C-alpha cells in the first residue's frame, strides 16, 4: 500500500469521525435548517469524489471514490427531501378541505 493512499485513507476515516461527532452535537431544532443549507457543501463533495475517481489507479481508490460519491449523493438527496418537507409546513391548507366540512349535518340533527 502506497504512503499516499494510506494518508488518503486516514483523512477519509478522520473526516467520517469528525463529521459524525459534529452532527451528533446539533440540537434537533437546528438540524433541518442545517441540512437544507448544506446541500452546496455536499455538491462540492460529489465533485471532489469525481476528481478522485478520475485520478484513481487502484481498485481500493476506485472503491473509496465510489463510497464518497454514494455518501455525497445521499446527503444531497436527503437535504432536498428535508428542505421540501420543511417548506410544506409553511404552505396553506387547501380550501377544498374546509368546504367539505361545511356540508355536514350538525351534531344536534338540526340541519
N, C-alpha and C positions, 0 to 999 in steps of 0.2 A: 504494500500500500504506500503510495507516494505521500510525502510530507504535506504537499498542497491539498490533497484530498482529505488527509487526516485533519488538517486545520479547518477545512470547509465543513467537515462533518461535526467537528467540535463547535463551530459557530452555529450551525444549524440546530444542534441539540441545545445549546445555551439559549438560542432565540426562542425555542419552544418552551423551555422552562421559565424564562423571564416573561414571555407573553402570557403564559398561564397564571403566573403569580400576579402580574399587573391586573389582568381582567378579573381575577377572583376577589380583588380588593375593591372593585367598583360596586357601589350600592345598587340595588335593583331599580331604583327610581332614575338613575343616570345611565343605565345600561342601554336603553332604547335609543336615546339621542346619540350616545357614543357609537353604537352600531351603525346608525344611519349616516353619521358624519365620517366614518372610517372607510367608506366604500372607495374613495380615491386612493387611500393607502393600500388597500387590497389589490386595486388595479395595478399599482406600482409593483407589488409582489408578483403578480402574474407576468408582467413584463420582465422582471428580473429572472424569474424561473425560465422564461423562454430564452433569455440570453444565456443562461447557464446550460440549458439543453442544447443550444446551438454550438457551444464550445465543449460539450461533454465528449470524452474519449474512452470511457469505460462503462460497462453495464451498471456499476454502482452509481456513477454520476448520472446516467440516464434515469435510474430509479429514483434518486434524490430529487432530480428536476421534476419528474412526474409527480412525486408526492407533493412537492411545493406547489405545482400548478393545480393539483386537486384541492389542496387546502385553501389556496388563494381563491379559486373559483367558488368553492363552498362558502367562503366568507363574503364574497361579492354577492352571490345569490341570496344568502341569508340576510345580508344587510338590506337589500332591496325588499325582501319579504317583510322584514321588521319595519322598514320605513313605510311600506304600503299599509301595514296593519295599524301603525301609529296614525297615519293620515286618515284612515277610515273612522277613527274615534272622533274626529272633528267634523265629519260630514253630517248634514242634517238628515233626519229620518224622512223617508218618502211620504208625501201627502196621502197616498192611496191607503196606507195603513190606518191613518186617522179617520178617513172617510168610511172605511169598512166597519169601524166600531160604532159609528153614529146610527147605523141602520138597525141595530139590535134592539130588542124589546127591553123595557126597564124591568128591574127585579120584582117590582110590585105587580106587574102584569097590566099596567095602565097604558099600553102602547097605542 
